[in-house]
Amino acid sequence: NSKLAFVSPDGFEIEMRDSTKVIFPLTGDMDILFGSLSLMLSRLNTEAQDLRIEEVLGKNASTIDLRFKNPILK
């Protein structure tokens, strides 16, 4: 459910419909990267847990950066 996607020198960037920006590296196994993103979003947005992506990222910060070994939420 993306609104906008483009390639930049920094990586492959996707803006989701909820305005969350996701940055992927230009190299790497995309199946693993998309799987990691899917897992993070599902874990952050379950009703069973009291943790929502908005609470982690905040109202003004909305970027998930997957270019590093450990994803960065900012």
All heavy atoms as TSV, in Angstrom:
chain	resi	resn	atom	element	x	y	z
A	1	ASN	N	N	0.825	-1.190	0.000
A	1	ASN	CA	C	0.000	0.000	0.000
A	1	ASN	C	C	0.866	1.248	0.000
A	1	ASN	O	O	0.870	2.010	0.956
A	1	ASN	CB	C	-0.911	-0.003	1.203
A	1	ASN	CG	C	-1.965	-1.071	1.124
A	1	ASN	OD1	O	-2.327	-1.498	0.032
A	1	ASN	ND2	N	-2.457	-1.496	2.258
A	2	SER	N	N	1.575	1.446	-1.063
A	2	SER	CA	C	2.437	2.619	-1.116
A	2	SER	C	C	1.784	3.740	-1.913
A	2	SER	O	O	0.953	3.517	-2.776
A	2	SER	CB	C	3.795	2.264	-1.722
A	2	SER	OG	O	3.638	1.846	-3.049
A	3	LYS	N	N	2.185	4.956	-1.561
A	3	LYS	CA	C	1.674	6.142	-2.232
A	3	LYS	C	C	2.681	6.632	-3.271
A	3	LYS	O	O	2.308	7.100	-4.328
A	3	LYS	CB	C	1.395	7.214	-1.185
A	3	LYS	CG	C	0.764	8.462	-1.712
A	3	LYS	CD	C	0.231	9.340	-0.598
A	3	LYS	CE	C	1.315	10.099	0.095
A	3	LYS	NZ	N	0.803	11.088	1.046
A	4	LEU	N	N	3.978	6.478	-2.962
A	4	LEU	CA	C	5.032	6.997	-3.814
A	4	LEU	C	C	6.275	6.135	-3.626
A	4	LEU	O	O	6.578	5.719	-2.507
A	4	LEU	CB	C	5.334	8.452	-3.415
A	4	LEU	CG	C	6.482	9.164	-4.094
A	4	LEU	CD1	C	6.155	9.388	-5.567
A	4	LEU	CD2	C	6.749	10.489	-3.414
A	5	ALA	N	N	6.991	5.858	-4.706
A	5	ALA	CA	C	8.240	5.097	-4.611
A	5	ALA	C	C	9.232	5.680	-5.609
A	5	ALA	O	O	8.858	6.066	-6.722
A	5	ALA	CB	C	7.989	3.630	-4.905
A	6	PHE	N	N	10.500	5.768	-5.193
A	6	PHE	CA	C	11.541	6.244	-6.094
A	6	PHE	C	C	12.902	5.776	-5.618
A	6	PHE	O	O	13.074	5.384	-4.465
A	6	PHE	CB	C	11.506	7.782	-6.226
A	6	PHE	CG	C	11.734	8.515	-4.942
A	6	PHE	CD1	C	12.999	8.927	-4.578
A	6	PHE	CD2	C	10.673	8.801	-4.101
A	6	PHE	CE1	C	13.209	9.604	-3.390
A	6	PHE	CE2	C	10.871	9.485	-2.912
A	6	PHE	CZ	C	12.140	9.883	-2.555
A	7	VAL	N	N	13.858	5.813	-6.535
A	7	VAL	CA	C	15.236	5.436	-6.224
A	7	VAL	C	C	16.045	6.712	-6.087
A	7	VAL	O	O	15.963	7.611	-6.931
A	7	VAL	CB	C	15.824	4.541	-7.336
A	7	VAL	CG1	C	17.288	4.238	-7.068
A	7	VAL	CG2	C	15.028	3.256	-7.467
A	8	SER	N	N	16.801	6.795	-4.999
A	8	SER	CA	C	17.686	7.933	-4.780
A	8	SER	C	C	19.100	7.392	-4.580
A	8	SER	O	O	19.279	6.187	-4.453
A	8	SER	CB	C	17.230	8.726	-3.543
A	8	SER	OG	O	17.526	8.004	-2.371
A	9	PRO	N	N	20.097	8.258	-4.529
A	9	PRO	CA	C	21.460	7.781	-4.263
A	9	PRO	C	C	21.581	7.076	-2.904
A	9	PRO	O	O	22.458	6.244	-2.711
A	9	PRO	CB	C	22.307	9.054	-4.288
A	9	PRO	CG	C	21.528	10.024	-5.093
A	9	PRO	CD	C	20.082	9.688	-4.837
A	10	ASP	N	N	20.677	7.408	-1.977
A	10	ASP	CA	C	20.728	6.819	-0.641
A	10	ASP	C	C	20.049	5.453	-0.565
A	10	ASP	O	O	20.301	4.691	0.348
A	10	ASP	CB	C	20.056	7.744	0.376
A	10	ASP	CG	C	20.817	9.041	0.531
A	10	ASP	OD1	O	22.064	9.022	0.404
A	10	ASP	OD2	O	20.178	10.070	0.771
A	11	GLY	N	N	19.140	5.162	-1.485
A	11	GLY	CA	C	18.439	3.883	-1.445
A	11	GLY	C	C	17.105	3.957	-2.165
A	11	GLY	O	O	16.779	4.946	-2.812
A	12	PHE	N	N	16.344	2.899	-2.040
A	12	PHE	CA	C	15.014	2.812	-2.623
A	12	PHE	C	C	14.031	3.271	-1.554
A	12	PHE	O	O	13.951	2.683	-0.484
A	12	PHE	CB	C	14.742	1.356	-3.043
A	12	PHE	CG	C	13.382	1.133	-3.614
A	12	PHE	CD1	C	12.993	1.737	-4.795
A	12	PHE	CD2	C	12.481	0.299	-2.973
A	12	PHE	CE1	C	11.738	1.525	-5.327
A	12	PHE	CE2	C	11.223	0.073	-3.495
A	12	PHE	CZ	C	10.853	0.684	-4.669
A	13	GLU	N	N	13.305	4.357	-1.833
A	13	GLU	CA	C	12.419	4.951	-0.833
A	13	GLU	C	C	10.963	4.756	-1.220
A	13	GLU	O	O	10.590	4.923	-2.377
A	13	GLU	CB	C	12.714	6.441	-0.681
A	13	GLU	CG	C	14.129	6.703	-0.214
A	13	GLU	CD	C	14.425	8.164	0.021
A	13	GLU	OE1	O	13.477	8.935	0.298
A	13	GLU	OE2	O	15.598	8.542	-0.076
A	14	ILE	N	N	10.173	4.388	-0.231
A	14	ILE	CA	C	8.738	4.194	-0.427
A	14	ILE	C	C	8.008	5.036	0.605
A	14	ILE	O	O	8.346	5.004	1.783
A	14	ILE	CB	C	8.334	2.722	-0.240
A	14	ILE	CG1	C	9.017	1.841	-1.291
A	14	ILE	CG2	C	6.822	2.555	-0.316
A	14	ILE	CD1	C	8.775	0.374	-1.096
A	15	GLU	N	N	7.020	5.793	0.149
A	15	GLU	CA	C	6.155	6.506	1.081
A	15	GLU	C	C	4.835	5.751	1.138
A	15	GLU	O	O	4.163	5.567	0.125
A	15	GLU	CB	C	5.909	7.947	0.637
A	15	GLU	CG	C	5.117	8.719	1.660
A	15	GLU	CD	C	4.949	10.180	1.286
A	15	GLU	OE1	O	5.813	10.730	0.601
A	15	GLU	OE2	O	3.928	10.750	1.698
A	16	MET	N	N	4.486	5.292	2.331
A	16	MET	CA	C	3.274	4.519	2.528
A	16	MET	C	C	2.070	5.463	2.580
A	16	MET	O	O	2.211	6.661	2.754
A	16	MET	CB	C	3.369	3.719	3.831
A	16	MET	CG	C	4.636	2.896	3.960
A	16	MET	SD	S	4.736	1.561	2.806
A	16	MET	CE	C	3.702	0.390	3.644
A	17	ARG	N	N	0.886	4.905	2.460
A	17	ARG	CA	C	-0.344	5.707	2.485
A	17	ARG	C	C	-0.527	6.455	3.815
A	17	ARG	O	O	-1.135	7.506	3.851
A	17	ARG	CB	C	-1.559	4.834	2.206
A	17	ARG	CG	C	-1.566	4.321	0.790
A	17	ARG	CD	C	-2.931	3.841	0.383
A	17	ARG	NE	N	-2.891	3.188	-0.899
A	17	ARG	CZ	C	-2.899	3.807	-2.062
A	17	ARG	NH1	N	-2.939	5.114	-2.099
A	17	ARG	NH2	N	-2.855	3.138	-3.193
A	18	ASP	N	N	0.025	5.911	4.900
A	18	ASP	CA	C	-0.079	6.594	6.197
A	18	ASP	C	C	1.055	7.598	6.410
A	18	ASP	O	O	1.286	8.065	7.501
A	18	ASP	CB	C	-0.109	5.576	7.329
A	18	ASP	CG	C	1.199	4.809	7.474
A	18	ASP	OD1	O	2.113	4.997	6.647
A	18	ASP	OD2	O	1.300	4.010	8.419
A	19	SER	N	N	1.799	7.925	5.336
A	19	SER	CA	C	2.917	8.883	5.325
A	19	SER	C	C	4.192	8.359	5.957
A	19	SER	O	O	5.154	9.100	6.092
A	19	SER	CB	C	2.523	10.208	5.973
A	19	SER	OG	O	1.480	10.799	5.226
A	20	THR	N	N	4.235	7.095	6.350
A	20	THR	CA	C	5.476	6.495	6.836
A	20	THR	C	C	6.410	6.309	5.648
A	20	THR	O	O	6.008	5.820	4.602
A	20	THR	CB	C	5.211	5.133	7.495
A	20	THR	OG1	O	4.320	5.306	8.584
A	20	THR	CG2	C	6.499	4.493	7.990
A	21	LYS	N	N	7.661	6.734	5.813
A	21	LYS	CA	C	8.659	6.573	4.759
A	21	LYS	C	C	9.531	5.374	5.108
A	21	LYS	O	O	9.974	5.231	6.248
A	21	LYS	CB	C	9.509	7.830	4.643
A	21	LYS	CG	C	10.516	7.783	3.509
A	21	LYS	CD	C	11.097	9.156	3.240
A	21	LYS	CE	C	12.470	9.265	3.806
A	21	LYS	NZ	N	13.133	10.534	3.501
A	22	VAL	N	N	9.764	4.497	4.123
A	22	VAL	CA	C	10.613	3.327	4.309
A	22	VAL	C	C	11.768	3.445	3.330
A	22	VAL	O	O	11.566	3.706	2.148
A	22	VAL	CB	C	9.835	2.018	4.057
A	22	VAL	CG1	C	10.729	0.820	4.301
A	22	VAL	CG2	C	8.589	1.939	4.930
A	23	ILE	N	N	12.992	3.256	3.841
A	23	ILE	CA	C	14.183	3.330	2.996
A	23	ILE	C	C	14.842	1.954	2.969
A	23	ILE	O	O	15.182	1.401	4.018
A	23	ILE	CB	C	15.193	4.370	3.507
A	23	ILE	CG1	C	14.526	5.737	3.671
A	23	ILE	CG2	C	16.388	4.459	2.562
A	23	ILE	CD1	C	15.401	6.767	4.368
A	24	PHE	N	N	15.004	1.416	1.758
A	24	PHE	CA	C	15.670	0.134	1.553
A	24	PHE	C	C	17.041	0.392	0.940
A	24	PHE	O	O	17.216	1.356	0.187
A	24	PHE	CB	C	14.872	-0.734	0.578
A	24	PHE	CG	C	13.550	-1.201	1.098
A	24	PHE	CD1	C	12.392	-0.500	0.813
A	24	PHE	CD2	C	13.458	-2.343	1.866
A	24	PHE	CE1	C	11.164	-0.934	1.271
A	24	PHE	CE2	C	12.228	-2.788	2.335
A	24	PHE	CZ	C	11.087	-2.085	2.039
A	25	PRO	N	N	18.015	-0.487	1.200
A	25	PRO	CA	C	19.302	-0.345	0.520
A	25	PRO	C	C	19.144	-0.707	-0.958
A	25	PRO	O	O	18.201	-1.408	-1.341
A	25	PRO	CB	C	20.197	-1.356	1.243
A	25	PRO	CG	C	19.262	-2.382	1.765
A	25	PRO	CD	C	17.988	-1.640	2.093
A	26	LEU	N	N	20.070	-0.245	-1.782
A	26	LEU	CA	C	20.019	-0.569	-3.203
A	26	LEU	C	C	20.502	-1.988	-3.478
A	26	LEU	O	O	20.232	-2.539	-4.538
A	26	LEU	CB	C	20.838	0.442	-4.005
A	26	LEU	CG	C	20.295	1.871	-3.985
A	26	LEU	CD1	C	21.254	2.805	-4.711
A	26	LEU	CD2	C	18.913	1.922	-4.607
A	27	THR	N	N	21.230	-2.566	-2.528
A	27	THR	CA	C	21.691	-3.944	-2.668
A	27	THR	C	C	21.169	-4.765	-1.499
A	27	THR	O	O	20.834	-4.217	-0.449
A	27	THR	CB	C	23.230	-4.024	-2.687
A	27	THR	OG1	O	23.737	-3.498	-1.450
A	27	THR	CG2	C	23.814	-3.245	-3.849
A	28	GLY	N	N	21.113	-6.047	-1.679
A	28	GLY	CA	C	20.650	-6.923	-0.608
A	28	GLY	C	C	19.490	-7.785	-1.083
A	28	GLY	O	O	18.944	-7.592	-2.166
A	29	ASP	N	N	19.121	-8.727	-0.270
A	29	ASP	CA	C	18.038	-9.650	-0.589
A	29	ASP	C	C	16.703	-8.976	-0.287
A	29	ASP	O	O	16.316	-8.831	0.872
A	29	ASP	CB	C	18.203	-10.933	0.229
A	29	ASP	CG	C	17.243	-12.027	-0.183
A	29	ASP	OD1	O	16.155	-11.711	-0.717
A	29	ASP	OD2	O	17.573	-13.204	0.036
A	30	MET	N	N	16.005	-8.565	-1.324
A	30	MET	CA	C	14.751	-7.826	-1.140
A	30	MET	C	C	13.680	-8.669	-0.461
A	30	MET	O	O	12.845	-8.136	0.271
A	30	MET	CB	C	14.246	-7.282	-2.479
A	30	MET	CG	C	15.142	-6.184	-3.057
A	30	MET	SD	S	15.523	-4.853	-1.903
A	30	MET	CE	C	14.037	-3.894	-1.992
A	31	ASP	N	N	13.686	-9.978	-0.662
A	31	ASP	CA	C	12.711	-10.835	0.014
A	31	ASP	C	C	12.888	-10.747	1.531
A	31	ASP	O	O	11.923	-10.642	2.275
A	31	ASP	CB	C	12.839	-12.291	-0.435
A	31	ASP	CG	C	12.329	-12.515	-1.852
A	31	ASP	OD1	O	11.461	-11.732	-2.296
A	31	ASP	OD2	O	12.799	-13.462	-2.500
A	32	ILE	N	N	14.125	-10.762	1.975
A	32	ILE	CA	C	14.402	-10.660	3.413
A	32	ILE	C	C	14.039	-9.269	3.923
A	32	ILE	O	O	13.445	-9.119	4.992
A	32	ILE	CB	C	15.878	-10.990	3.710
A	32	ILE	CG1	C	16.131	-12.490	3.456
A	32	ILE	CG2	C	16.257	-10.608	5.144
A	32	ILE	CD1	C	17.557	-12.915	3.582
A	33	LEU	N	N	14.372	-8.234	3.156
A	33	LEU	CA	C	14.074	-6.867	3.580
A	33	LEU	C	C	12.567	-6.615	3.663
A	33	LEU	O	O	12.079	-6.044	4.634
A	33	LEU	CB	C	14.734	-5.866	2.635
A	33	LEU	CG	C	16.262	-5.846	2.695
A	33	LEU	CD1	C	16.831	-5.093	1.520
A	33	LEU	CD2	C	16.728	-5.245	4.007
A	34	PHE	N	N	11.812	-7.065	2.650
A	34	PHE	CA	C	10.359	-6.896	2.695
A	34	PHE	C	C	9.754	-7.726	3.819
A	34	PHE	O	O	8.803	-7.301	4.479
A	34	PHE	CB	C	9.713	-7.257	1.356
A	34	PHE	CG	C	9.833	-6.175	0.324
A	34	PHE	CD1	C	10.509	-6.402	-0.860
A	34	PHE	CD2	C	9.271	-4.932	0.535
A	34	PHE	CE1	C	10.614	-5.401	-1.815
A	34	PHE	CE2	C	9.370	-3.920	-0.410
A	34	PHE	CZ	C	10.052	-4.161	-1.594
A	35	GLY	N	N	10.312	-8.913	4.052
A	35	GLY	CA	C	9.845	-9.738	5.162
A	35	GLY	C	C	10.094	-9.063	6.503
A	35	GLY	O	O	9.248	-9.092	7.393
A	36	SER	N	N	11.262	-8.436	6.643
A	36	SER	CA	C	11.581	-7.714	7.883
A	36	SER	C	C	10.615	-6.555	8.102
A	36	SER	O	O	10.132	-6.344	9.215
A	36	SER	CB	C	13.013	-7.166	7.830
A	36	SER	OG	O	13.935	-8.210	7.745
A	37	LEU	N	N	10.331	-5.813	7.039
A	37	LEU	CA	C	9.393	-4.701	7.149
A	37	LEU	C	C	8.004	-5.209	7.524
A	37	LEU	O	O	7.359	-4.656	8.415
A	37	LEU	CB	C	9.325	-3.928	5.831
A	37	LEU	CG	C	8.302	-2.798	5.781
A	37	LEU	CD1	C	8.634	-1.726	6.814
A	37	LEU	CD2	C	8.224	-2.219	4.384
A	38	SER	N	N	7.568	-6.252	6.869
A	38	SER	CA	C	6.251	-6.821	7.164
A	38	SER	C	C	6.151	-7.267	8.616
A	38	SER	O	O	5.156	-7.003	9.303
A	38	SER	CB	C	5.985	-7.992	6.219
A	38	SER	OG	O	4.754	-8.580	6.504
A	39	LEU	N	N	7.190	-7.921	9.108
A	39	LEU	CA	C	7.209	-8.376	10.503
A	39	LEU	C	C	7.175	-7.191	11.465
A	39	LEU	O	O	6.406	-7.192	12.430
A	39	LEU	CB	C	8.445	-9.235	10.758
A	39	LEU	CG	C	8.609	-9.759	12.173
A	39	LEU	CD1	C	7.462	-10.717	12.519
A	39	LEU	CD2	C	9.937	-10.449	12.329
A	40	MET	N	N	7.984	-6.169	11.192
A	40	MET	CA	C	7.995	-4.990	12.072
A	40	MET	C	C	6.630	-4.317	12.111
A	40	MET	O	O	6.124	-3.984	13.183
A	40	MET	CB	C	9.040	-3.974	11.607
A	40	MET	CG	C	10.421	-4.282	12.046
A	40	MET	SD	S	11.554	-2.901	11.819
A	40	MET	CE	C	11.466	-2.642	10.066
A	41	LEU	N	N	6.032	-4.115	10.937
A	41	LEU	CA	C	4.733	-3.443	10.894
A	41	LEU	C	C	3.652	-4.275	11.581
A	41	LEU	O	O	2.810	-3.726	12.288
A	41	LEU	CB	C	4.343	-3.148	9.447
A	41	LEU	CG	C	5.200	-2.111	8.738
A	41	LEU	CD1	C	4.775	-1.992	7.284
A	41	LEU	CD2	C	5.153	-0.767	9.432
A	42	SER	N	N	3.693	-5.575	11.410
A	42	SER	CA	C	2.663	-6.410	12.045
A	42	SER	C	C	2.839	-6.442	13.561
A	42	SER	O	O	1.857	-6.418	14.299
A	42	SER	CB	C	2.685	-7.823	11.470
A	42	SER	OG	O	3.853	-8.513	11.863
A	43	ARG	N	N	4.066	-6.473	14.024
A	43	ARG	CA	C	4.313	-6.495	15.473
A	43	ARG	C	C	3.999	-5.150	16.118
A	43	ARG	O	O	3.544	-5.078	17.251
A	43	ARG	CB	C	5.769	-6.852	15.766
A	43	ARG	CG	C	6.140	-8.247	15.376
A	43	ARG	CD	C	5.998	-9.182	16.559
A	43	ARG	NE	N	6.222	-10.547	16.188
A	43	ARG	CZ	C	7.286	-11.256	16.498
A	43	ARG	NH1	N	8.262	-10.706	17.199
A	43	ARG	NH2	N	7.400	-12.501	16.133
A	44	LEU	N	N	4.256	-4.073	15.405
A	44	LEU	CA	C	4.010	-2.741	15.960
A	44	LEU	C	C	2.536	-2.356	15.928
A	44	LEU	O	O	2.130	-1.455	16.626
A	44	LEU	CB	C	4.815	-1.686	15.188
A	44	LEU	CG	C	6.303	-1.645	15.467
A	44	LEU	CD1	C	6.990	-0.694	14.505
A	44	LEU	CD2	C	6.573	-1.220	16.898
A	45	ASN	N	N	1.762	-3.014	15.110
A	45	ASN	CA	C	0.382	-2.590	14.932
A	45	ASN	C	C	-0.648	-3.628	15.363
A	45	ASN	O	O	-1.775	-3.597	14.906
A	45	ASN	CB	C	0.141	-2.202	13.467
A	45	ASN	CG	C	0.853	-0.926	13.105
A	45	ASN	OD1	O	0.966	-0.032	13.922
A	45	ASN	ND2	N	1.345	-0.844	11.905
A	46	THR	N	N	-0.281	-4.525	16.257
A	46	THR	CA	C	-1.256	-5.502	16.724
A	46	THR	C	C	-2.022	-4.948	17.911
A	46	THR	O	O	-1.493	-4.186	18.718
A	46	THR	CB	C	-0.582	-6.825	17.135
A	46	THR	OG1	O	0.337	-6.561	18.194
A	46	THR	CG2	C	0.147	-7.462	15.976
A	47	GLU	N	N	-3.258	-5.335	17.999
A	47	GLU	CA	C	-4.067	-4.889	19.131
A	47	GLU	C	C	-3.707	-5.645	20.409
A	47	GLU	O	O	-3.962	-5.174	21.502
A	47	GLU	CB	C	-5.545	-5.069	18.804
A	47	GLU	CG	C	-6.018	-4.111	17.741
A	47	GLU	CD	C	-7.505	-4.239	17.490
A	47	GLU	OE1	O	-8.227	-4.678	18.395
A	47	GLU	OE2	O	-7.929	-3.885	16.384
A	48	ALA	N	N	-3.128	-6.834	20.255
A	48	ALA	CA	C	-2.772	-7.634	21.424
A	48	ALA	C	C	-1.692	-6.942	22.255
A	48	ALA	O	O	-1.609	-7.132	23.457
A	48	ALA	CB	C	-2.292	-9.016	20.997
A	49	GLN	N	N	-0.879	-6.150	21.596
A	49	GLN	CA	C	0.167	-5.418	22.306
A	49	GLN	C	C	-0.228	-3.949	22.359
A	49	GLN	O	O	-0.916	-3.444	21.495
A	49	GLN	CB	C	1.504	-5.564	21.583
A	49	GLN	CG	C	1.976	-6.992	21.513
A	49	GLN	CD	C	3.282	-7.100	20.730
A	49	GLN	OE1	O	3.843	-6.111	20.293
A	49	GLN	NE2	N	3.751	-8.306	20.558
A	50	ASP	N	N	0.205	-3.278	23.373
A	50	ASP	CA	C	-0.115	-1.854	23.518
A	50	ASP	C	C	0.948	-0.989	22.848
A	50	ASP	O	O	1.344	0.041	23.379
A	50	ASP	CB	C	-0.222	-1.482	24.997
A	50	ASP	CG	C	-1.433	-2.095	25.646
A	50	ASP	OD1	O	-2.421	-2.356	24.931
A	50	ASP	OD2	O	-1.394	-2.325	26.864
A	51	LEU	N	N	1.403	-1.408	21.696
A	51	LEU	CA	C	2.449	-0.683	20.993
A	51	LEU	C	C	2.012	-0.456	19.556
A	51	LEU	O	O	1.712	-1.383	18.833
A	51	LEU	CB	C	3.749	-1.488	21.024
A	51	LEU	CG	C	4.982	-0.820	20.455
A	51	LEU	CD1	C	5.289	0.472	21.197
A	51	LEU	CD2	C	6.163	-1.756	20.563
A	52	ARG	N	N	1.939	0.784	19.163
A	52	ARG	CA	C	1.543	1.157	17.814
A	52	ARG	C	C	2.719	1.847	17.138
A	52	ARG	O	O	3.559	2.448	17.803
A	52	ARG	CB	C	0.344	2.115	17.846
A	52	ARG	CG	C	-0.845	1.619	18.596
A	52	ARG	CD	C	-1.689	0.641	17.862
A	52	ARG	NE	N	-2.097	1.179	16.576
A	52	ARG	CZ	C	-2.533	0.412	15.595
A	52	ARG	NH1	N	-2.611	-0.876	15.755
A	52	ARG	NH2	N	-2.888	0.927	14.449
A	53	ILE	N	N	2.763	1.780	15.839
A	53	ILE	CA	C	3.869	2.408	15.122
A	53	ILE	C	C	3.926	3.902	15.394
A	53	ILE	O	O	4.995	4.495	15.490
A	53	ILE	CB	C	3.791	2.110	13.606
A	53	ILE	CG1	C	5.118	2.468	12.949
A	53	ILE	CG2	C	2.627	2.828	12.949
A	53	ILE	CD1	C	5.274	1.899	11.569
A	54	GLU	N	N	2.775	4.530	15.585
A	54	GLU	CA	C	2.753	5.961	15.869
A	54	GLU	C	C	3.442	6.268	17.204
A	54	GLU	O	O	4.063	7.307	17.358
A	54	GLU	CB	C	1.315	6.479	15.917
A	54	GLU	CG	C	0.588	6.373	14.595
A	54	GLU	CD	C	-0.083	5.007	14.382
A	54	GLU	OE1	O	-0.099	4.174	15.315
A	54	GLU	OE2	O	-0.570	4.778	13.279
A	55	GLU	N	N	3.330	5.350	18.173
A	55	GLU	CA	C	3.950	5.579	19.472
A	55	GLU	C	C	5.458	5.441	19.403
A	55	GLU	O	O	6.183	6.103	20.131
A	55	GLU	CB	C	3.380	4.596	20.491
A	55	GLU	CG	C	1.913	4.833	20.772
A	55	GLU	CD	C	1.286	3.715	21.593
A	55	GLU	OE1	O	2.002	2.799	22.000
A	55	GLU	OE2	O	0.070	3.781	21.798
A	56	VAL	N	N	5.944	4.573	18.521
A	56	VAL	CA	C	7.387	4.390	18.378
A	56	VAL	C	C	7.983	5.522	17.562
A	56	VAL	O	O	8.980	6.117	17.928
A	56	VAL	CB	C	7.701	3.035	17.703
A	56	VAL	CG1	C	9.179	2.927	17.393
A	56	VAL	CG2	C	7.266	1.895	18.603
A	57	LEU	N	N	7.355	5.836	16.452
A	57	LEU	CA	C	7.896	6.850	15.559
A	57	LEU	C	C	7.529	8.264	15.955
A	57	LEU	O	O	8.202	9.205	15.594
A	57	LEU	CB	C	7.430	6.582	14.120
A	57	LEU	CG	C	7.879	5.270	13.502
A	57	LEU	CD1	C	7.319	5.141	12.096
A	57	LEU	CD2	C	9.380	5.154	13.481
A	58	GLY	N	N	6.451	8.430	16.691
A	58	GLY	CA	C	6.000	9.763	17.058
A	58	GLY	C	C	5.224	10.394	15.925
A	58	GLY	O	O	5.184	9.899	14.815
A	59	LYS	N	N	4.603	11.509	16.218
A	59	LYS	CA	C	3.766	12.155	15.209
A	59	LYS	C	C	4.584	12.812	14.112
A	59	LYS	O	O	4.169	12.879	12.977
A	59	LYS	CB	C	2.856	13.184	15.882
A	59	LYS	CG	C	1.816	12.537	16.765
A	59	LYS	CD	C	0.914	13.561	17.391
A	59	LYS	CE	C	-0.105	12.863	18.279
A	59	LYS	NZ	N	-0.978	13.780	18.935
A	60	ASN	N	N	5.770	13.324	14.442
A	60	ASN	CA	C	6.572	14.027	13.447
A	60	ASN	C	C	7.647	13.148	12.822
A	60	ASN	O	O	8.178	13.483	11.787
A	60	ASN	CB	C	7.233	15.257	14.079
A	60	ASN	CG	C	6.206	16.267	14.529
A	60	ASN	OD1	O	5.178	16.430	13.895
A	60	ASN	ND2	N	6.468	16.927	15.633
A	61	ALA	N	N	7.997	12.067	13.467
A	61	ALA	CA	C	9.014	11.167	12.943
A	61	ALA	C	C	8.320	9.951	12.353
A	61	ALA	O	O	7.522	9.315	13.005
A	61	ALA	CB	C	9.962	10.749	14.060
A	62	SER	N	N	8.613	9.672	11.109
A	62	SER	CA	C	7.900	8.574	10.470
A	62	SER	C	C	8.743	7.873	9.415
A	62	SER	O	O	8.318	7.700	8.291
A	62	SER	CB	C	6.608	9.091	9.855
A	62	SER	OG	O	6.906	10.091	8.910
A	63	THR	N	N	9.956	7.483	9.784
A	63	THR	CA	C	10.839	6.819	8.835
A	63	THR	C	C	11.331	5.499	9.412
A	63	THR	O	O	11.739	5.422	10.560
A	63	THR	CB	C	12.060	7.709	8.510
A	63	THR	OG1	O	11.591	8.939	7.975
A	63	THR	CG2	C	12.989	7.039	7.522
A	64	ILE	N	N	11.272	4.469	8.567
A	64	ILE	CA	C	11.853	3.171	8.893
A	64	ILE	C	C	12.999	2.987	7.910
A	64	ILE	O	O	12.789	2.916	6.704
A	64	ILE	CB	C	10.827	2.036	8.752
A	64	ILE	CG1	C	9.651	2.269	9.687
A	64	ILE	CG2	C	11.498	0.692	9.024
A	64	ILE	CD1	C	8.498	1.303	9.487
A	65	ASP	N	N	14.212	2.924	8.416
A	65	ASP	CA	C	15.400	2.834	7.575
A	65	ASP	C	C	15.975	1.424	7.686
A	65	ASP	O	O	16.468	1.025	8.736
A	65	ASP	CB	C	16.419	3.880	8.022
A	65	ASP	CG	C	17.527	4.086	7.014
A	65	ASP	OD1	O	17.768	3.190	6.186
A	65	ASP	OD2	O	18.156	5.159	7.066
A	66	LEU	N	N	15.912	0.677	6.592
A	66	LEU	CA	C	16.371	-0.716	6.567
A	66	LEU	C	C	17.733	-0.866	5.893
A	66	LEU	O	O	18.124	-1.968	5.536
A	66	LEU	CB	C	15.334	-1.582	5.840
A	66	LEU	CG	C	13.961	-1.650	6.492
A	66	LEU	CD1	C	12.972	-2.341	5.565
A	66	LEU	CD2	C	14.029	-2.369	7.822
A	67	ARG	N	N	18.485	0.217	5.762
A	67	ARG	CA	C	19.785	0.144	5.089
A	67	ARG	C	C	20.889	-0.409	5.982
A	67	ARG	O	O	21.979	-0.679	5.497
A	67	ARG	CB	C	20.200	1.533	4.589
A	67	ARG	CG	C	19.292	2.060	3.490
A	67	ARG	CD	C	19.669	3.444	3.097
A	67	ARG	NE	N	19.399	4.346	4.228
A	67	ARG	CZ	C	19.795	5.602	4.275
A	67	ARG	NH1	N	20.509	6.116	3.301
A	67	ARG	NH2	N	19.495	6.352	5.328
A	68	PHE	N	N	20.608	-0.587	7.238
A	68	PHE	CA	C	21.627	-1.019	8.190
A	68	PHE	C	C	21.307	-2.388	8.762
A	68	PHE	O	O	20.185	-2.879	8.617
A	68	PHE	CB	C	21.748	0.025	9.303
A	68	PHE	CG	C	21.938	1.415	8.768
A	68	PHE	CD1	C	20.864	2.288	8.687
A	68	PHE	CD2	C	23.165	1.837	8.312
A	68	PHE	CE1	C	21.004	3.563	8.167
A	68	PHE	CE2	C	23.329	3.112	7.793
A	68	PHE	CZ	C	22.261	3.981	7.727
A	69	LYS	N	N	22.273	-2.990	9.421
A	69	LYS	CA	C	22.071	-4.319	10.016
A	69	LYS	C	C	20.881	-4.309	10.977
A	69	LYS	O	O	20.068	-5.219	10.981
A	69	LYS	CB	C	23.342	-4.752	10.751
A	69	LYS	CG	C	23.243	-6.124	11.363
A	69	LYS	CD	C	24.523	-6.523	12.033
A	69	LYS	CE	C	24.366	-7.879	12.696
A	69	LYS	NZ	N	25.596	-8.279	13.384
A	70	ASN	N	N	20.788	-3.274	11.793
A	70	ASN	CA	C	19.659	-3.100	12.690
A	70	ASN	C	C	18.804	-1.953	12.161
A	70	ASN	O	O	19.286	-0.839	12.019
A	70	ASN	CB	C	20.144	-2.773	14.105
A	70	ASN	CG	C	20.919	-3.908	14.720
A	70	ASN	OD1	O	20.534	-5.065	14.596
A	70	ASN	ND2	N	22.038	-3.598	15.344
A	71	PRO	N	N	17.531	-2.219	11.860
A	71	PRO	CA	C	16.663	-1.160	11.324
A	71	PRO	C	C	16.581	0.021	12.280
A	71	PRO	O	O	16.649	-0.129	13.493
A	71	PRO	CB	C	15.305	-1.841	11.207
A	71	PRO	CG	C	15.591	-3.299	11.164
A	71	PRO	CD	C	16.831	-3.483	11.990
A	72	ILE	N	N	16.446	1.198	11.694
A	72	ILE	CA	C	16.344	2.434	12.473
A	72	ILE	C	C	14.942	2.995	12.326
A	72	ILE	O	O	14.444	3.154	11.214
A	72	ILE	CB	C	17.396	3.460	11.995
A	72	ILE	CG1	C	18.798	2.914	12.219
A	72	ILE	CG2	C	17.192	4.797	12.698
A	72	ILE	CD1	C	19.888	3.762	11.630
A	73	LEU	N	N	14.308	3.286	13.447
A	73	LEU	CA	C	13.002	3.947	13.460
A	73	LEU	C	C	13.234	5.375	13.913
A	73	LEU	O	O	13.742	5.612	14.998
A	73	LEU	CB	C	12.046	3.244	14.427
A	73	LEU	CG	C	11.828	1.754	14.197
A	73	LEU	CD1	C	10.933	1.179	15.278
A	73	LEU	CD2	C	11.219	1.511	12.832
A	74	LYS	N	N	12.886	6.330	13.066
A	74	LYS	CA	C	13.099	7.732	13.453
A	74	LYS	C	C	11.956	8.583	12.982
A	74	LYS	O	O	11.180	8.235	12.151
A	74	LYS	CB	C	14.429	8.270	12.916
A	74	LYS	CG	C	14.624	8.121	11.434
A	74	LYS	CD	C	15.980	8.613	11.020
A	74	LYS	CE	C	16.186	8.351	9.531
A	74	LYS	NZ	N	17.411	8.857	9.047
